[in-house]
Amino acid sequence: MRKNPFSQNSPSAAAFLVLAIAIGISFVIPFYFMFITSLKTNDQYLVQKLLPVFPLSLENYRWAFDKQNILRNYTNNLIILVGTLVPFLLLVMTTGFGIGKIEFRGRRISLYLISAVMILPQMVLTVPLYRELAQLRLLDSRLGLILVYLAYFGPYSAYLMTTYFRDVPDTFIEAALIDGATPWHVFWHIMAPMARPMIMTVTIIASQQIWNELTFALILIRSSAQRTIMAAMALLSGQYGMGAVKSMAMLFLASLPMLLIYLFFQRYIQQGVLAGGIKE
């Protein structure tokens, strides 16, 4: 019998285990320093930068909530996130199903266009989008930013959904059509449940992209009442030169929602990657 090179006692398995532990530690270290720094005063940080200093201080978090009104920025982020994800999922799912499973003229060109849009950098699109939103009177509005996010982040997720639906055997669709199902019923009751791992994957990826996006939020939103948390942090750092302890508190609060989402839903990302990579 041929020996598995990745069996429990093989050198390859031990090497990969050590590498995985090292990579995991490298990802945890930044969050560790960010969190312990946010619990220090400026004087404590100057004395000890590596280890926690007791008593721990919550002054930086009080400053973020009381002085900077970070809850307002959180609210803006949540409104933009939910307002984007609802039409976003419908668009990328129907686009993926249409291009992946429906034969029509220009099908391949449509996929090429989606792929081409994915490579355009943000700075190239900022000026045209700014002019379009100004003409539509949607500058400095959450609705304008939602439309921009739909246009910019949609192609990548639509491409992922297209590749997933394209690899689903046609026998499922043919059997449903023979039984009298309409194309909409096939999509909604058969294909969408089958694509649940990939749907969760693109939802999590899009949520992280929307929550952490800075360029469009900084340029297209000008009033503090509409500003997202990342844009507020960037402007606050530029105007007032926040110290390290205050910056770390703001960064930790900004990254906490996406960190929790990833920790709770990482198994869906793994299922989505496997579903997209395994071919029958």
C-alpha positions as CSV (number, residue, x, y, z in Angstrom):
1,M,0.0,0.0,0.0
2,R,1.3,3.5,-0.9
3,K,2.1,5.6,2.1
4,N,0.2,8.8,2.6
5,P,2.8,11.6,2.6
6,F,0.5,13.6,5.0
7,S,-0.1,10.9,7.5
8,Q,0.0,11.8,11.2
9,N,3.6,10.6,11.8
10,S,5.2,11.7,8.5
11,P,7.8,14.5,8.4
12,S,5.6,16.4,5.8
13,A,2.7,16.5,8.2
14,A,4.9,17.8,11.1
15,A,6.4,20.5,8.8
16,F,3.0,21.6,7.7
17,L,1.8,21.7,11.3
18,V,4.7,23.9,12.4
19,L,4.1,26.2,9.4
20,A,0.4,26.4,10.2
21,I,1.1,27.3,13.8
22,A,3.6,29.9,12.8
23,I,1.2,31.5,10.3
24,G,-1.6,31.4,13.0
25,I,0.6,33.2,15.5
26,S,1.6,35.8,12.9
27,F,-2.1,36.6,12.4
28,V,-2.9,36.8,16.1
29,I,0.1,39.0,17.1
30,P,-1.3,42.2,15.5
31,F,-4.6,41.8,17.3
32,Y,-2.8,41.1,20.6
33,F,-0.8,44.3,20.3
34,M,-3.8,46.3,19.1
35,F,-5.9,45.2,22.1
36,I,-3.4,45.5,24.9
37,T,-2.2,48.9,23.6
38,S,-5.8,50.2,23.6
39,L,-6.0,49.3,27.3
40,K,-3.1,51.6,28.3
41,T,-2.7,55.2,29.0
42,N,-0.1,57.2,27.1
43,D,2.3,57.1,30.1
44,Q,1.9,53.3,30.4
45,Y,2.5,52.8,26.7
46,L,5.8,54.8,26.8
47,V,7.0,52.6,29.7
48,Q,5.9,49.2,28.4
49,K,4.9,48.5,24.8
50,L,5.0,44.7,24.7
51,L,3.1,43.5,27.7
52,P,-0.1,44.5,29.5
53,V,0.1,47.1,32.2
54,F,-2.1,46.9,35.2
55,P,-4.5,48.5,36.1
56,L,-6.0,48.3,32.6
57,S,-7.5,51.5,31.4
58,L,-10.8,51.9,29.5
59,E,-10.3,55.7,29.0
60,N,-9.5,55.3,25.3
61,Y,-12.8,53.5,24.7
62,R,-14.7,56.1,26.7
63,W,-13.0,58.8,24.5
64,A,-14.1,56.9,21.3
65,F,-17.8,56.6,22.4
66,D,-18.2,60.0,24.2
67,K,-15.9,62.4,22.4
68,Q,-15.9,60.9,18.9
69,N,-19.4,59.4,18.8
70,I,-18.3,56.2,17.2
71,L,-21.8,54.7,17.6
72,R,-22.9,57.1,14.8
73,N,-20.2,55.7,12.5
74,Y,-21.2,52.2,13.5
75,T,-24.8,53.0,12.5
76,N,-23.8,54.4,9.2
77,N,-21.7,51.3,8.5
78,L,-24.6,49.0,9.4
79,I,-27.0,50.9,7.2
80,I,-24.7,50.9,4.3
81,L,-23.8,47.2,4.8
82,V,-27.4,46.0,5.0
83,G,-28.5,48.3,2.2
84,T,-25.8,47.0,0.0
85,L,-26.0,43.2,0.8
86,V,-29.7,42.8,0.1
87,P,-29.7,43.8,-3.6
88,F,-26.1,42.6,-3.9
89,L,-27.0,39.0,-3.2
90,L,-29.9,39.0,-5.5
91,L,-27.8,40.5,-8.3
92,V,-24.8,38.3,-8.0
93,M,-26.9,35.1,-7.6
94,T,-29.1,35.8,-10.6
95,T,-26.1,36.9,-12.7
96,G,-24.2,33.8,-11.8
97,F,-27.1,31.6,-12.6
98,G,-27.8,33.4,-15.8
99,I,-24.3,33.3,-17.2
100,G,-23.5,29.9,-15.7
101,K,-26.5,27.9,-16.8
102,I,-28.6,29.8,-19.4
103,E,-27.4,29.7,-23.0
104,F,-27.7,33.1,-24.7
105,R,-25.8,35.1,-27.3
106,G,-23.0,37.1,-25.7
107,R,-22.7,34.7,-22.7
108,R,-18.9,34.4,-22.9
109,I,-18.5,38.1,-23.6
110,S,-20.5,38.9,-20.5
111,L,-18.1,36.8,-18.4
112,Y,-15.2,38.5,-20.0
113,L,-16.7,42.0,-19.2
114,I,-17.2,41.0,-15.5
115,S,-13.6,39.8,-15.4
116,A,-12.4,43.1,-16.9
117,V,-14.3,45.2,-14.4
118,M,-12.7,43.3,-11.6
119,I,-9.2,44.6,-12.5
120,L,-10.0,48.3,-12.5
121,P,-8.4,50.1,-9.6
122,Q,-10.5,52.3,-7.4
123,M,-8.6,55.5,-8.2
124,V,-9.4,55.1,-11.9
125,L,-13.1,55.0,-11.1
126,T,-13.3,57.7,-8.4
127,V,-13.5,60.7,-10.7
128,P,-16.2,59.3,-13.0
129,L,-18.2,58.0,-10.1
130,Y,-17.9,61.4,-8.3
131,R,-19.3,63.2,-11.4
132,E,-22.1,60.7,-11.8
133,L,-23.2,61.0,-8.2
134,A,-23.0,64.8,-8.4
135,Q,-25.3,64.7,-11.5
136,L,-27.7,62.4,-9.6
137,R,-27.5,64.6,-6.5
138,L,-26.3,61.6,-4.5
139,L,-23.0,62.9,-3.3
140,D,-22.6,62.8,0.5
141,S,-25.4,60.3,0.9
142,R,-25.5,56.7,2.1
143,L,-27.6,55.7,-1.0
144,G,-24.9,57.0,-3.3
145,L,-22.2,55.0,-1.5
146,I,-24.5,51.9,-1.6
147,L,-24.8,52.2,-5.4
148,V,-21.1,52.6,-5.8
149,Y,-20.4,49.5,-3.7
150,L,-22.9,47.4,-5.7
151,A,-21.1,48.4,-8.9
152,Y,-17.6,47.9,-7.6
153,F,-17.8,44.8,-5.4
154,G,-20.5,43.0,-7.4
155,P,-18.4,41.7,-10.4
156,Y,-16.0,39.6,-8.2
157,S,-18.8,37.9,-6.4
158,A,-20.8,37.4,-9.6
159,Y,-17.8,35.7,-11.1
160,L,-17.5,33.4,-8.1
161,M,-21.2,32.5,-8.4
162,T,-20.9,32.0,-12.1
163,T,-18.0,29.5,-11.7
164,Y,-20.0,27.7,-9.0
165,F,-23.3,27.4,-11.0
166,R,-21.4,26.4,-14.1
167,D,-20.0,23.3,-12.4
168,V,-23.4,22.1,-11.1
169,P,-24.6,19.1,-13.2
170,D,-27.3,20.0,-15.7
171,T,-29.3,16.9,-14.7
172,F,-30.7,18.7,-11.7
173,I,-32.2,21.4,-14.0
174,E,-33.4,19.0,-16.6
175,A,-35.2,16.9,-14.1
176,A,-36.9,19.9,-12.6
177,L,-38.0,21.2,-16.0
178,I,-39.4,17.8,-16.9
179,D,-41.5,17.9,-13.8
180,G,-42.9,21.3,-14.9
181,A,-40.8,23.7,-12.9
182,T,-40.3,27.2,-14.3
183,P,-36.7,28.7,-14.6
184,W,-37.4,30.9,-11.5
185,H,-38.5,27.8,-9.5
186,V,-35.3,26.0,-10.6
187,F,-33.2,28.9,-9.5
188,W,-34.9,29.6,-6.2
189,H,-35.8,26.2,-5.0
190,I,-33.0,24.0,-6.4
191,M,-29.9,26.0,-7.4
192,A,-30.0,28.6,-4.5
193,P,-30.1,26.0,-1.7
194,M,-27.4,24.0,-3.4
195,A,-25.2,27.1,-3.6
196,R,-25.7,28.0,0.1
197,P,-21.9,27.6,1.0
198,M,-20.9,29.8,-1.9
199,I,-23.6,32.3,-1.1
200,M,-22.3,32.5,2.5
201,T,-18.8,32.9,1.2
202,V,-19.5,35.8,-1.1
203,T,-21.6,37.4,1.7
204,I,-18.8,37.3,4.2
205,I,-16.2,38.5,1.6
206,A,-18.5,41.3,0.5
207,S,-19.2,42.3,4.1
208,Q,-15.5,42.6,4.9
209,Q,-14.9,44.6,1.7
210,I,-17.8,47.0,2.4
211,W,-17.0,47.5,6.1
212,N,-13.3,48.2,5.6
213,E,-13.6,50.2,2.4
214,L,-11.9,53.7,2.7
215,T,-11.3,55.3,-0.7
216,F,-14.9,55.8,-1.9
217,A,-16.1,56.5,1.7
218,L,-13.5,59.2,2.1
219,I,-14.1,61.0,-1.2
220,L,-17.8,60.6,-1.7
221,I,-19.0,61.3,1.8
222,R,-18.1,64.7,3.2
223,S,-20.4,65.3,6.2
224,S,-19.6,63.7,9.6
225,A,-23.3,62.6,10.0
226,Q,-23.0,60.2,7.0
227,R,-19.4,59.1,7.5
228,T,-18.3,55.5,7.9
229,I,-16.0,54.4,10.7
230,M,-13.0,53.9,8.4
231,A,-13.3,57.4,6.9
232,A,-13.9,58.9,10.4
233,M,-10.7,57.2,11.6
234,A,-8.6,58.4,8.6
235,L,-9.8,62.0,9.0
236,L,-9.4,62.0,12.7
237,S,-5.9,60.8,12.5
238,G,-5.0,63.4,9.8
239,Q,-6.6,66.3,11.6
240,Y,-5.6,65.7,15.2
241,G,-2.8,63.2,15.1
242,M,-4.2,60.6,17.4
243,G,-1.8,58.9,19.7
244,A,-1.0,55.2,19.5
245,V,-3.4,54.2,22.4
246,K,-6.4,56.1,21.0
247,S,-5.7,54.8,17.5
248,M,-5.5,51.2,18.7
249,A,-8.8,51.6,20.5
250,M,-10.5,52.9,17.4
251,L,-8.9,50.2,15.2
252,F,-10.0,47.5,17.6
253,L,-13.6,48.7,17.6
254,A,-13.6,49.1,13.9
255,S,-12.3,45.6,13.3
256,L,-14.2,43.7,16.0
257,P,-17.5,43.1,14.0
258,M,-15.7,41.6,11.0
259,L,-13.4,39.6,13.2
260,L,-16.5,38.1,15.0
261,I,-18.2,37.4,11.7
262,Y,-15.2,35.5,10.4
263,L,-14.8,33.5,13.6
264,F,-18.4,32.4,13.7
265,F,-18.8,31.8,9.9
266,Q,-15.4,30.6,8.9
267,R,-16.8,27.1,8.2
268,Y,-19.0,28.5,5.5
269,I,-15.9,30.0,3.8
270,Q,-14.2,26.6,3.9
271,Q,-17.2,24.9,2.5
272,G,-17.4,27.5,-0.3
273,V,-13.8,27.1,-1.2
274,L,-14.2,23.3,-1.3
275,A,-17.4,23.6,-3.3
276,G,-15.7,25.8,-5.9
277,G,-12.6,23.6,-6.1
278,I,-14.0,20.1,-6.2
279,K,-15.1,18.9,-9.6
280,E,-17.3,15.9,-10.1
